């Protein structure tokens, strides 16, 4: 995604790549029908709804015919019984039409809701299986808009729009047929005004589609701004950027309004279709009256003819509205399909790993080079090679941007090396199921993310389905049980969004308990004791020492005092290993980066 500063100093989060892809998809209708595969489980009940639609539409076509018959019977002086019998038939037709319309609507609503639920579940399932490279190029607000706003557009389109379109086509075709039988000349006279209005509807609909897609993009951008500013409200207020964010959101929402207004101009032009039909109906009555005066037509026939003309006028005008809804739906479908076209990771749904994929803990980086897909001009790792034996504690140190966290990402297979290999137990990481590797690794980060549920749920996230005793044992090992017991609801205590109800040290120990419960073969610690007070750091460090015993541990450290006891320290600079050894060995190198960094930290 591209971020472009505008003249006001704000930022436009353009979905340019997606828009280009959407513009090259060819037929939007074809894209829309790809979503109809979600209707497959309900195809028979949907077919029943379509049958009810045909019956109700057919019944509606009989209404003008029997009305005209009643008028002719009255003009011909027919008996009251004949008129009454025709009226009863007319009433039966209306009742049949109402009953079948009711059940058709019920069926379509049910099918729509079940289909939308399937689409939401499928897109979320697909989204959550996408690789980290996908999420590094997109923003949370944008993706959330796809699942919420774009799917909401489909609410009345998957079934109702199609049903409306078929009903309108049936009514128009049926009405024209009956009108031809009644008066061929008068029908041709009416048809003379239809093609211009159809063309107007077509071109106006295309314009509405174009501006609807722009509105959807701008709404996604404005939603992103709201989500980011509310998530980072502390920073917004700390830097007194309330006005900046207000202006940024104002500009985006103004863009939504401008695009909507321009689209509305074209949508409003569809009103002229109705005007044309009213004029046409006036001309039809004038022409029909002349035919009656010449004895070429009955008054009842003209009466039916006028009603059928109204049916056609209403349905063609309605088709313009359906066409507009269809274009909006196509725009939403194209963007949803862009997500579904992304290649997912292979996620194994079985929790227990295959014994053949069990890790012993040996890790090898063999001439690894890496470039982030979103930053093709910046080489992050350059010919990195080292081996970690099972059970060893290895520290990765170096200045910010040296590539330490990238090595952890490669271990977790968030990304694959651009060249070279990462090996587990002398086997290339690509030979292992990706889920199997991640389930045997655990990471404790500096910026701990806790979900907004309970303490129990956050610890159990390391092993879904864990027993209460397993959760308590993990909390004890993480030095977290004492403070958990002090809460009135203990494990049931709600931690709040991102764990805001807990202190930094408490959040870290919850994260460690989560890792303990996972019982990983390889543990990754990304500066897990940073930014803590002395007492919290002591408790966290004790918990980490217990957690690291007997398992391969990779410690990413900025505070070098925490890694003195590592079996080996690997020093990185600009993506390259410049030194490695124990603390004592590295301190003997007077010109080494490690000694320089150590002296710099302790001099503060």
N, C-alpha and C positions, 0 to 999 in steps of 0.2 A: 504494500500500500504506500502511496506517495503522500508526503506532507509538504504542502506548499504555502509559504507565507503570502498573505495578501497585503494590499496597501494599508489596511487598518492595523497591521501588526498581528492579526489573528491568524488562525491556521485552518486550512481546508483539508480535511481528511478524505481525499478523493479515492473513490473505488475504481480507479482508472482501468486496472487490469481486468476487473470483473466486468466493467462496462464494455470493454473491447471484446471479451469473450462472448458476452451476451449478444453483442451486435453481430457476431459472426456465426450464430447458431442456426442460421437459415430460417426455416419456417417455425414461427413461434407456436403454431398449432401443434406441430410435431412434438415440441418440447412439452407442451401442456399434456398431451396424451400419454407421455411417459409416466406422469403421475397417476394416470388412471389404472395402472397396474395394482395400486393399493385398493382398488375397488373389487379386485378379483375374488376375495373371500366372500363378498356380499353380492356377487353377480346375479344370483337367482332372485334374491329379494329385490334387487335393483331392477331386474327384468320385469318382475311383477309390478313394480311401481311404474315402469314405462308402459306396460299394458293398460294400467289404470289411467295413465295420461292419455293414451290413444282413445280410450273409451270416453273419458270426460270431454276431450276435444271434439270427438265425433258427435257427442250429444249436444255440445254447444252449437254445432253447425245446423242441427235440426230445428233450433229455436226460431230463427228468422223464417224458415220455411212454413212452420205451423202458424206463426203469427200472420204471415201473408195469406195462408189458406183461410184463417178466420175472417180476415177483411174481405176476401173474395166471396166467402159464403154469405156474409152480411149483405154485400152488394147484389148478390144473386137472389136474395130473398129466401134463402134456405131456412129450414125449420130450426127451432130452438134446440132440438135434440142433436142435430148435426153439429151445430155450433158448440154445444156443451161437450159433445164427444171429442171434438177437436181440442177444446180447452183442457179436457182431462188428459189427453195425450201430451199436450204441451206441458202440463204440470208434471207428468211422469218424467218427461225428458229433463226438466229442470231438476227434479229430485235426484234422478240418476246421475246427472252431471255433478251435483253437489256432493253426493255420497262418494263417488269415485275420486273427486278432487280432494276430499278430506283424507281418504286413505292414501292417495298418492303423496300428499304433503307429509303425512306421518311417516311413510316409508322413506321418502327422500331425506327428511331430517335425521332419521335414525342412521341411514347409510352414511350421510355426510359426517355426523359426529363420530361414528366408528372409524370411518376412513381418515378423518383428520387426526384422531388419536393414533392411528397406525403410522401416519406420516410423521407426526411429532416424535413418536418413539423411534422410528427408523432413522430420522435425521439426527436426533440426539445420540443414538447408538453409533451412528456413522461418525458424527462429530467428535465424540469422546475417544474414538479409536484412531483419529488422525494423528500423524507424527508431530513432534514439537516444531519442526520446520514450518508447518502450516500455521501454528499459533504464533510463532515469532513474527509473522508477516501480517497478522490481522489483530484487530482490537476486540476486546470482550463485548463492548457495546454494539459493534457492528454485527457480530455473530448472534448476539441475543436478539437483535432486531430481525434477523433472518428467521429465527425460530418463532418469534412472537408476531411481529407486524406482517411479514410476508405470508405466514401460514394463515393469519387472520383474514387476509385478502381472499384466501381460498374458501372461506367459511360457507359462502352461498354460491360458489362457482362450480365445484366439482360435480354436483348433481343438479341444483336448481337452474343454473345458467344453461346447462345442456338441455334440461327438460323444457325450459322456457323457449329455447331456440327450436327444438323439435315441435313443440306445441304450436308456435307461431308459423312454422313452415307448413304444418298440417292444416291449420285453420286457413291460411292464405291460399294454399293449393285447393283445399276443399271448397272454399267460398268462391274462388275463381271458376272452378268447374261448374258449380251450381248456377253461377251468374251467366256463364256461357250458354248453359241450357235455357236459361230464362230469356236472355237477349244478347246475342252475339255482338251486334253493332254497338249497343250501349256499353258492353264490357270493354270493347276495343277503345271506345271513347274515354273510359275511365283509365285504362292502362297508359294512355298518352302522357300522363303526368307522373307515373311511377318511376321510370328510369332516372330522370334528373334528381329526384329526391333520394333514390338509392345511392347515386354517386356522391351526393352531398353527405349522406350518412357515412359512406366509406372513407372519404378524405378527412372528414371531421373526426371520425373514430381513430384514424391513424395519428392525427395530431394529438388527440387525447391520450393515446398510448404513450407517445413520446414524452409528453409532459408528466404523465403518471409515473413513469420510470424515474424521471428526474426528482419528483417529489419523494419517492421511496428512498432514493439515495440520500437526499438532504435530511430526511427524517432519521435515517440510520446515523448520519453524522451528528445530528443534534442529540440523539440518544446517547451516543458515545461521550459527548461533552458532559452531559448530566451525570452519567455513571462515573466518569473519571473524577469530576470535581467533587462529587459526594464521597467517593472513596478516599480522595486526597484532601478532604475539607480542612484537615489540620494544617497542611502545607499552604492551602489557599489563604487561610486566615493568617498564618504566620508570616507570609510574604505580602499580606494586604493586597491580594490580587482579586478581591471580590469584583471590582469594577471591570477588570480585564476579562474575567470569566463571563460576567453579565453581557459585555459587549460581544464576546465570542459567540455566546449562545444566541444573542439577539440577531447577529448576522446570519447564522445558520437558519434560524426560524423565519427570518425575513426572506431567505432564499426559498424556503418551503412555500411561503405565501405567494411569492412572485411566480414560481413555477405553477402553483395551483391556480392562480388567477389567469395566467396565460392559457392553461388547459381548459379552464372554465369558459374562456371566450369561445373556444371551439365547441365545447359541450353545449353552450348556449345557442350556437348556430343550428343545433339540431331542432330547435323550436320551429324553425321555418318549414320543417317537414310537416309538422302538424298543421301549420297555416296552409300549406299547399293542399293538404287533404281536405280541409274545410272548404276551400275554394272549389276543389274538384267535386265535392259532394253537392254543393250548391248548383254547379253546372249539370251534375247528373240528374238532380231533381227537375231542373229546367228542361233538360233533354227528354227525360222520362215523361214529364207532363205532356210534352208535344206528342210523344208516341201514344199516350192514352187517348188524347184528343183525336188522333187518327184511327183509333181502334186497333192499334198494333200491340197493345199491352194492357194487361189488367191492373187495376189500382193495387191489388194485393201483391202482384209480382213486383211492382215498383217499390212497394213498402218493404218487401223482403230484400230487393236489390239494394236499397239504401242502407238497410241494416248490415247486409253482407259487406257493402262498401265501408261502413264504419268499422266492421271487424278487420278488414284488410288495412284500413288506415291506422287503426289502433295497434295492430300487430306489426306493421312495418315501422311505425314510430317506436314501438317497443323493441323491435330488432336493433334499432340504433342504440338504445340503452343497453341491450344485451351485448351488442358488439363492444360498447365501451367497457362493460364489466369484464368481457372476455379478454380485452387487451390488457386491463390491469392484472388479470389473473395470469396471463402469459408472462408479463414482466416479473411477477412474483415467482412463477414456476421456473423461469430461466435462472434466477438467482439461487433458488433452492437447489436446482440441478447442478449448478456450478460447485456447490458443496459436495453433492453426492458423486460428482465426477472425480473428486480428489481421491487418491489412493490411500487406503487405510493401512495401519499396521495389522499384522496377524496376531490377534489376541486370543489366547487359549482360555476358555471359560472354566476349565478344571483347575481348582485351587492347588491340589497336590501336584508337584512337578514330577515328570517322568524320571525314574531312578537313573536312567542313562544320561540325564541332563543335570544331575546333582553336582554342585560345585565343591571342590576341595579347598579352594581359596587362592590358587596360584594365578597371578595376573601378569601378562606380558604386553608391553607396547612395543611393536616392532616397526621402526622407521615410519611413525605415524605423522602424516601431514593433514592439516584440516583448514578449510575455509568455510565460513558460514554462507549458506545459499543466499541470504539477504545482503551479504557484504562480500561480493565476489572479488573485490580488489584488495581485501585485507586478509593476509595469511595469518591465522591465529596460532597454529602449531607447525613447527618446522623440524622434521626429521627427529621426532621424539622417540627414544628407545630406553626402556628399563624393565626390570622384572621384579615382581613382589612375590616372595615365597609364602606358602600357606602359614597363617598365624602371625605374619610380620606386621609391625606398625610402621607405616611409611608416612612422612610428612611432605607436603608440597608447599613451598614457600616462594616468595618473589613479590615484586611490586604489582600494583593493580594493573590488570590487562595483560599479565604475563601468560595466561592460558590455564591457570589452575582449575577454575570451575569448568572450563571446557573439557579437561581430562575427565572430570566427574561425569559430565554429560555423555561422553563417549562410553564410559563404563556402563552407564544406565541405558545405553543405546538410544538416547534421545536423538542422536545423529550418528551417521556412519563416517569413518575416516575418509577424507578425500583420496588418500593413498596410504598404503601401509596396512597393518592389521593390529586389532586388539584381540588378544588370546586369553581364554580362561582354561587353565589346566592343559596348556599346550594345544588347545583346539581353537580355531578361529571363532570369534563371537557370532559370526553369521551362521555357524552350524548349529547353534542353540536356538530353540524357540525364544522369541523376544520376551514373552511373558515369563518363561521359566527363569531367565536371567534376572529380571527385575524382582521376581518374588523371592530370590535368594540374596538380594541386596537390600540395604536400608540406608537412608540418608537422613541426617539431622542437620538442619540448616540454621544459619544465624537468624534469618528472618523466618521464624516459625509461622506456618499457616495452620490455624485451627478452624474447623468448621463451627458454625454457630449453634450446634446442638449441645449435648451434655458431655461431661468429662468422660463418661463411660464410652460414648460413641466415638470420641476422638481417639481414645487409646485403642479401642477395638478396631479402628480403621487399619491398624497394622495386621490384623488377622480377623476378617469378618467371620462371625460365628463363634468367636472365642467365648469360653465360659466365664462366669463372674469371678471364679477363683483365679483363672489365668490372668484376668485383667488386674485383679488385686495384687497378685504376685509380681506382675510387670511394674505396677506402680510402686511397690516396695523396693524393687531393685533399682528403680529410677529415682529413689529418694523423694518420691512424690506423695506417698501414702499419708504421711503426717499432715501435710497441708490439706489434702483431700478430705481427711477425717474431720478437719476443723470446720468444713462447710456443713450447714444444716442438712443439705440434700446429698452430701458426700458424692458418690459417683454420678448421681442424677443432676448435679449442679450444672446449670446452663452457663456456658463460657462466653456467650455473646458473639457478635460478628467478628471474625478473625481473632477471637479469644480476648476481646477488650476487657472482660471482667477479671482477667488474671494478670499478675505481674509478669515481667519478662522472664524471670527465673522460673516461675511456675509454668509458663508456656513451654520453656525449654525442657523441663522435666516431663511434662505431658508428652512432648515429642519423643523424648528418650524412651519413655514407657511404651510408646507405640512401636519403636524400633526393637525394644526388648521382646515384645510380644511376637514380633515377626521372626525372631531368632535367625538372623541372616548369616550367610557364610562370609559375606563381605560387607563391611560397615564403612560408610563415607560420612565424615564430619566436616561440614563447611563452616569453620569458625564458630563452633557451637557455643562458646563461652564468651563471645564478644558482647560488650555493652551491658554487662551485669555488674551489680555491686559485689563486694568482696565475699559476703556470706553466700549469696546466690551462686557465685562462681565456684565457691568451694563445694557446695552441694552438687552442682551440675558436673563439676570435674570428677567428683567421687563416683557419680552415677556412670559417667562416660568410661572411667577406668574399669569399672565392673563389666560394662557392656563390651569393651574391647578385648577382654581376656579370651584367649583361645580362638580368636577369629581374625582374619585379615582385615586390617584397618587402614584407611586412607584418610589422612587428616589434612585439610586445607587450612592453613594458618596465616594470619596477619600478625598476631601477637606471638612472637617467637618464643616467649617464655613457656608457652604451653606445649612445645614440641621438643624440648631438650632430651627427653627420654625415648624419642623415636628410634627404632632400629636403624633407620636411614632417613636422611633429609635430602630431598631433591629440590634444587634451586633452579627456578625458571626465570628467564628474562626474554621478553619479546617472543615468546613461543618456543624458545630453545632452552635445553638443559645446559646450564653453564657450570654447575657444580653438583656433586652428590657425595654423601658420606654421613658419619655421625656428627653430633654437635661438636664434640671435642676435635674431631678431624677437621671440620670446616673452620673452626676458630683458629687453627694453626696457619691458615692461608691469609696472610696480612692483606693481600690484594683482592681477596674474594668478596663477592657480592653479599654472601651470607653474613660475614663478619661486619661488613659495612652497615647492613640493615640492622643487625643486633646492636651495634654501638649507637646507631642513630636512635633506636627505640629506647635504650636504657639511658641515653643522654637527656631524654625529655623530662 
